[in-house]
Amino acid sequence: MNMEDKATFNRKYWQFLWSSILIALSGCLGSVVDAIIVGNLIGEDGVSAINLTRPVVQIMFTLNMLIATGAGMLVGIELGRKNHQSVAYYYTLAMAACLIVGLLFTACGIAIPDVITGWLCTQEGLWSLTHDYLRVMMIGAPAYMAMWALTTMAGVDGSPRLASIAILIDNAVNLSLDLVFIKTLGWGIEGSSTATVIGHLVGIAIICRHFHYKDNHLRLTFRPTTKDAFSLASLRSSFGTIINQGAPLAVACGTLALLYVACNHSVALVKGRVGLFALAVCMNLLMIYNLFLAGVERTIQALGSIEVGRGDNEAFQLILRKSFRFITVSMVLICVVVWIFPESIARGFGADSNDTVNETASALRAFALSLALWCYIDTIMVVYKLYNYHKMSLLISFMLSLMVIPVLWIVAHYAPSLLWYSYLIAYIIELLIIFIIHKAAHLKFELPAKEQ
């Protein structure tokens, strides 16, 4: 790569990275500010109730990762190969599947919201708030699924800036309507989830502008190639390819839903409602970390998959070096801020007693370190996937959350004072396991040589 090509590559990398971070920033601020508004207008229980619904949100996100992110990687690879018919085909399958999944969630939100709330909430005082927030959110699931699928596809297809604008406006509408629905109209916590759904609909309208661009490759077709007609066999095979591509990330997200449930129950058992509030604030801290993690991972997946399609090992490794340097600096800065100002963060979310503030501060300091390691492990999982080490990537995706659950149980029963450090202990164990397996299996981070 000569100097001119390297300069062009660097501009493209940073443009995509900052656009991806802007997308993540908007989503992160939407979730965090949403919780702050609820905490100050409804109270601590409102923040805890929203956190109790996270397993359902995580399941929706998991299915989106499985379908949209898996297809997005394939779209990037096919763009690198200039197979535009395959690009359109994978896009069509992903959008159709995401909408079907969204409608299934809508049906559950209408038919059995009481049952689902019962699974999630064991605190009687939080049941009604959890139910009201969850019901509206599930009914609006198709908008959630379509919004994130469209931004993923448009970003890979050359419109990361438009995707970031759509998500920014999505969240601006959400937060503005939060104040109107909760404070002015008095809709309570249902107003918060209603505002979220409306924000997604506005974002979808904006991202659809991508389809008017001349260089748009996203069109609807069920034909895998220009020569092949639609067939159920090709459909099954293509979905299998999408699922295989998205499986590691989806498994990591899906097991995180189990971890949310396990953590909610353990914290409720050991720390009570004060602990549940502290956990809810920590989960919002996770959103801040995810701001940088999601930006870096989007960049690696989109730009990296194109370089994998081209077989350009030098460019791909340059993407990885830049990404890991960026995420290291970001994690250090967040940890420093959280360790200095934990009490202020707790009060910002509506904590109004010294016990709640102190418990939340202790939890935040432990989680700040834990989530930094989580970001590294999650990014490493994506790297293994793009280097075609599917089994290693899948193993990491299972360990990422499932390793925490037994550690959490052991600490809760035998050392409850260290409960907040369960994540940190589990992630250190995971990093050691990854290192040992990598060395024992003699794995190398190299792409196959480029075809001449």
C-alpha positions in Angstrom: 0.0 0.0 0.0 1.7 3.3 -1.2 1.4 6.6 0.7 -1.5 7.9 -1.3 -3.5 4.7 -0.9 -2.7 4.7 2.8 -3.9 8.3 3.2 -7.2 7.5 1.3 -7.6 4.4 3.4 -7.1 6.3 6.7 -9.7 8.9 5.7 -12.2 6.2 4.8 -11.5 4.4 8.1 -11.9 7.4 10.3 -15.0 8.6 8.4 -16.6 5.2 8.9 -15.5 4.9 12.5 -16.8 8.3 13.5 -20.1 7.8 11.7 -20.5 4.4 13.4 -19.7 6.0 16.8 -22.2 8.7 16.1 -24.8 6.0 15.4 -23.9 4.3 18.6 -23.7 7.6 20.5 -27.3 8.4 19.5 -28.5 5.0 20.5 -26.5 5.1 23.8 -27.7 8.6 24.7 -31.2 7.7 23.8 -31.2 4.8 26.3 -29.2 6.6 29.0 -31.1 9.9 28.8 -34.4 7.9 28.6 -33.5 6.3 31.9 -32.5 9.7 33.4 -35.8 11.2 32.4 -37.7 8.3 33.8 -35.7 8.3 37.0 -36.3 12.0 37.6 -40.0 12.1 36.5 -41.2 8.7 37.7 -38.6 7.7 40.3 -36.0 5.0 41.1 -38.6 2.2 40.5 -39.1 3.4 36.9 -35.4 3.0 36.1 -35.4 -0.5 37.7 -38.6 -1.5 35.7 -37.0 -0.5 32.4 -33.9 -2.6 33.4 -36.1 -5.6 34.1 -37.3 -5.5 30.5 -33.8 -5.7 29.1 -33.9 -9.5 28.5 -36.7 -9.0 26.0 -34.9 -6.1 24.3 -31.7 -8.2 24.3 -33.6 -11.1 22.6 -34.8 -8.7 19.9 -31.3 -7.3 19.5 -29.9 -10.9 19.4 -32.2 -11.8 16.5 -31.3 -8.6 14.7 -27.6 -9.5 15.1 -28.2 -13.0 13.9 -30.1 -11.8 10.8 -29.1 -8.2 9.9 -25.5 -8.2 11.1 -24.9 -11.7 9.6 -26.4 -10.5 6.3 -24.5 -7.2 6.6 -21.2 -9.0 6.7 -22.1 -11.0 3.6 -23.2 -7.8 1.9 -19.8 -6.3 2.6 -18.0 -9.4 1.3 -20.1 -9.4 -1.9 -19.6 -5.7 -2.4 -15.8 -6.3 -2.2 -16.3 -9.0 -4.9 -18.7 -6.7 -6.8 -21.5 -9.3 -6.8 -24.3 -6.8 -6.7 -27.1 -9.4 -7.3 -25.9 -11.3 -4.2 -25.9 -8.0 -2.3 -29.5 -7.4 -3.1 -30.5 -10.9 -2.4 -29.0 -11.0 1.1 -30.5 -7.6 1.9 -34.0 -8.9 0.8 -33.8 -12.0 3.0 -32.6 -10.0 6.0 -35.4 -7.4 5.8 -38.1 -10.0 5.3 -36.9 -12.1 8.2 -36.6 -9.1 10.5 -40.1 -7.9 9.8 -41.5 -11.4 10.4 -39.7 -11.6 13.8 -41.0 -8.2 14.7 -44.6 -9.2 14.0 -44.1 -12.3 16.2 -43.1 -10.0 19.1 -46.1 -7.8 18.4 -48.4 -10.9 18.7 -46.8 -11.8 22.1 -47.1 -8.2 23.3 -50.8 -8.3 22.6 -51.6 -11.8 23.8 -49.3 -12.6 26.8 -47.7 -9.5 28.3 -48.7 -10.6 31.8 -47.0 -14.0 31.4 -43.8 -12.4 30.1 -43.8 -9.8 32.9 -44.2 -12.6 35.5 -41.0 -14.3 34.1 -39.0 -11.1 34.4 -40.2 -9.4 37.6 -40.2 -11.0 41.1 -40.6 -7.7 42.9 -44.3 -7.0 43.5 -43.8 -3.3 43.7 -42.2 -3.2 40.2 -44.6 -5.5 38.4 -47.1 -2.9 37.1 -44.4 -0.5 35.8 -42.5 -3.4 34.1 -45.7 -4.6 32.5 -46.8 -1.2 31.1 -43.3 -0.5 29.6 -42.9 -4.0 28.2 -46.3 -4.2 26.5 -45.9 -1.1 24.3 -42.3 -1.9 23.5 -43.2 -5.4 22.2 -46.1 -4.1 20.1 -43.7 -1.7 18.4 -41.1 -4.5 17.8 -41.4 -4.4 13.9 -40.2 -0.7 14.0 -37.2 -1.7 16.2 -36.2 -4.6 14.0 -36.6 -2.6 10.7 -34.8 0.4 12.0 -31.6 -1.4 13.0 -31.6 -3.7 10.0 -31.9 -0.7 7.6 -29.2 1.3 9.3 -26.9 -1.8 9.2 -27.4 -2.4 5.5 -27.3 1.3 4.4 -24.1 1.8 6.4 -22.3 -1.1 4.7 -23.7 0.0 1.3 -21.9 3.4 1.6 -24.3 5.6 3.7 -22.9 5.5 7.2 -23.5 9.2 7.5 -27.2 8.9 6.6 -27.6 6.1 9.0 -26.1 8.2 11.8 -28.4 11.1 11.0 -31.4 8.8 11.0 -30.5 7.4 14.4 -29.8 10.8 15.8 -33.2 12.1 14.7 -34.8 8.8 15.9 -33.5 9.5 19.4 -34.1 13.2 19.4 -37.8 12.5 18.7 -37.8 9.8 21.4 -36.4 12.1 24.1 -38.6 15.0 23.1 -41.7 12.9 23.2 -40.6 11.4 26.5 -41.0 14.8 28.1 -44.4 15.4 26.3 -45.9 12.0 27.1 -44.6 11.6 30.6 -44.6 15.1 32.0 -47.2 17.0 30.0 -49.8 14.2 29.1 -49.2 12.1 32.2 -48.9 8.8 30.4 -46.4 7.5 32.9 -43.9 4.8 31.9 -46.0 3.8 28.9 -45.2 7.3 27.5 -41.5 6.4 27.5 -41.9 3.2 25.4 -44.4 4.9 23.1 -41.9 7.7 22.4 -39.3 5.1 21.6 -41.5 3.4 19.0 -42.5 6.7 17.3 -38.8 7.7 17.2 -38.0 4.4 15.3 -40.7 5.1 12.7 -39.3 8.6 12.1 -35.8 7.1 11.7 -37.0 4.5 9.2 -38.5 7.3 7.1 -35.1 9.1 7.0 -32.9 6.1 6.3 -35.1 5.2 3.3 -33.5 8.2 1.5 -30.6 5.8 0.8 -32.7 4.0 -1.9 -32.8 7.2 -4.0 -29.0 7.4 -4.2 -27.4 6.4 -7.6 -24.9 4.1 -6.0 -27.5 2.2 -4.0 -27.2 -1.6 -4.3 -30.0 -2.5 -1.9 -33.0 -3.6 -3.9 -35.6 -6.3 -3.4 -35.0 -9.7 -5.1 -35.4 -13.3 -4.2 -33.1 -14.4 -7.0 -29.6 -15.3 -5.7 -28.0 -14.7 -9.1 -29.2 -13.2 -12.4 -29.2 -16.7 -13.9 -31.0 -18.5 -11.0 -34.7 -18.4 -10.3 -36.2 -18.4 -6.8 -36.2 -21.8 -5.1 -36.8 -23.1 -1.5 -33.5 -24.9 -1.6 -31.5 -21.8 -2.3 -33.5 -19.9 0.3 -32.7 -22.5 3.0 -29.1 -22.5 2.0 -28.8 -18.7 2.0 -30.5 -18.4 5.4 -28.1 -21.0 6.7 -25.2 -18.9 5.4 -26.6 -15.7 7.1 -27.2 -17.5 10.4 -23.7 -19.0 10.3 -22.2 -15.6 9.7 -24.2 -13.9 12.5 -24.2 -16.7 15.0 -21.2 -15.7 17.2 -22.5 -12.2 17.7 -26.1 -13.4 18.1 -25.1 -16.1 20.7 -23.1 -13.5 22.6 -26.2 -11.2 22.7 -28.6 -14.1 23.4 -26.6 -15.4 26.4 -26.5 -11.8 27.6 -30.3 -12.0 28.0 -29.9 -15.0 30.2 -27.2 -13.1 32.1 -29.6 -10.2 32.7 -32.2 -12.5 34.2 -29.6 -14.3 36.4 -28.1 -11.0 37.5 -31.5 -9.5 38.3 -32.4 -12.4 40.5 -29.1 -12.6 42.3 -29.0 -8.9 43.0 -32.6 -8.9 44.1 -31.8 -11.8 46.5 -28.6 -10.2 47.9 -29.1 -6.5 47.6 -32.9 -5.9 47.3 -34.5 -3.0 45.5 -31.5 -0.7 46.3 -29.3 -3.3 44.5 -31.7 -3.4 41.5 -31.4 0.3 41.1 -27.6 0.1 41.2 -27.6 -2.6 38.6 -29.9 -0.6 36.4 -27.4 2.3 36.5 -24.6 -0.1 35.7 -26.5 -1.4 32.7 -26.7 2.2 31.5 -22.9 2.4 32.0 -22.7 -0.6 29.7 -24.5 1.6 27.1 -21.6 4.1 27.3 -19.0 1.4 26.7 -21.1 0.0 23.9 -20.9 3.5 22.3 -17.3 2.8 21.5 -17.5 -0.9 21.1 -20.4 -0.8 18.6 -18.6 1.9 16.6 -15.4 -0.1 16.4 -17.2 -3.4 15.7 -19.4 -1.8 12.9 -16.2 -0.5 11.3 -14.4 -3.9 11.6 -17.4 -5.7 10.2 -18.2 -3.3 7.4 -14.7 -2.3 6.2 -13.1 -5.5 7.3 -15.5 -7.8 5.4 -14.8 -5.8 2.2 -11.1 -6.3 2.7 -11.7 -10.0 3.4 -13.7 -10.2 0.2 -10.7 -8.7 -1.6 -8.2 -10.8 0.3 -6.1 -7.8 1.3 -4.4 -8.9 4.5 -2.4 -5.7 4.9 -5.4 -3.4 4.8 -7.4 -5.7 7.2 -4.6 -5.8 9.8 -4.4 -2.0 9.6 -8.1 -1.8 10.4 -7.6 -4.0 13.4 -4.6 -2.1 14.8 -6.4 1.2 14.5 -9.5 -0.3 16.1 -7.7 -1.8 19.1 -5.7 1.4 19.8 -8.9 3.4 19.7 -10.9 1.2 22.0 -8.0 1.0 24.5 -7.8 4.8 24.9 -11.7 5.0 25.1 -11.9 2.4 27.9 -9.2 4.1 30.0 -10.9 7.4 29.8 -14.3 6.0 30.8 -12.9 4.1 33.7 -11.2 7.2 35.0 -14.3 9.3 34.8 -16.5 6.6 36.5 -14.0 6.1 39.3 -13.8 9.8 40.1 -17.5 10.6 39.8 -19.6 7.6 40.8 -21.8 9.4 43.3 -22.7 12.1 40.8 -23.6 9.5 38.2 -25.9 7.8 40.8 -27.7 11.0 41.7 -28.0 11.9 38.0 -30.2 8.8 37.6 -32.5 9.9 40.4 -30.9 8.2 43.5 -32.2 10.2 46.5 -30.8 8.3 49.6 -27.3 7.9 50.9 -27.7 4.1 50.9 -28.7 4.0 47.3 -25.9 6.4 46.2 -23.2 4.5 48.1 -24.3 1.1 46.8 -24.5 2.4 43.2 -21.1 4.0 43.5 -19.6 0.7 44.6 -21.3 -1.2 41.8 -20.1 1.4 39.2 -16.5 1.2 40.1 -16.5 -2.6 39.8 -18.4 -2.6 36.5 -16.2 0.1 35.0 -13.3 -2.4 35.1 -15.4 -5.4 34.1 -16.9 -3.8 31.1 -13.5 -2.7 29.7 -12.5 -6.4 29.6 -15.9 -7.3 28.1 -15.2 -4.9 25.2 -11.9 -6.5 24.4 -13.4 -10.0 24.5 -16.3 -9.0 22.3 -14.1 -7.4 19.7 -11.7 -10.4 19.7 -14.7 -12.6 18.9 -15.5 -10.6 15.8 -11.8 -10.8 14.7 -11.8 -14.6 14.9 -15.0 -14.7 12.9 -13.6 -12.6 10.1 -10.4 -14.7 10.0 -12.7 -17.7 9.5 -12.1 -19.3 12.9 -15.8 -20.0 13.3 -15.5 -22.5 16.2 -13.3 -20.2 18.2 -15.6 -17.2 17.6 -18.6 -19.3 18.6 -16.8 -20.6 21.8 -16.1 -17.0 22.8 -19.7 -16.0 22.2 -20.9 -18.7 24.5 -18.4 -17.9 27.2 -18.9 -14.2 27.1 -22.0 -14.3 29.3 -22.4 -17.9 30.3 -19.1 -17.9 32.2 -20.4 -15.0 34.4 -23.6 -16.9 35.5 -21.8 -19.6 37.6 -19.3 -17.1 39.0 -22.2 -14.8 39.9 -24.0 -17.6 41.7 -20.9 -18.7 43.6 -20.0 -15.2 44.7 -23.7 -14.4 45.7 -23.8 -17.4 48.0 -20.2 -17.5 49.4 -18.9 -13.9 49.2 -21.9 -11.6 48.8 -19.9 -8.5 49.6 -17.9 -9.1 46.4 -21.1 -9.5 44.2 -20.3 -6.5 42.0 -16.9 -8.0 41.1 -18.4 -11.2 39.6 -18.2 -9.9 36.1 -14.5 -8.9 36.4 -13.5 -12.4 37.8 -15.4 -14.2 35.0 -13.9 -12.0 32.2 -10.3 -12.6 33.5 -11.0 -16.3 33.4 -12.3 -16.0 29.9 -9.2 -14.1 28.6 -7.0 -16.8 30.1 -9.0 -19.5 28.3 -8.9 -17.7 25.0 -5.1 -17.2 25.3 -4.5 -20.9 26.1 -6.7 -22.2 23.3 -5.1 -19.8 20.8 -1.6 -21.0 21.6 -2.5 -24.7 21.9 -4.3 -24.6 18.5 -1.5 -22.6 16.8 -4.0 -20.1 15.3 -2.7 -17.3 13.1 -4.3 -14.1 12.1 -3.7 -14.1 8.4 -6.0 -14.0 5.4 -5.5 -16.4 2.5 -3.3 -14.9 -0.2 -5.0 -12.7 -2.8 -6.0 -14.4 -6.0 -4.0 -13.0 -9.0 
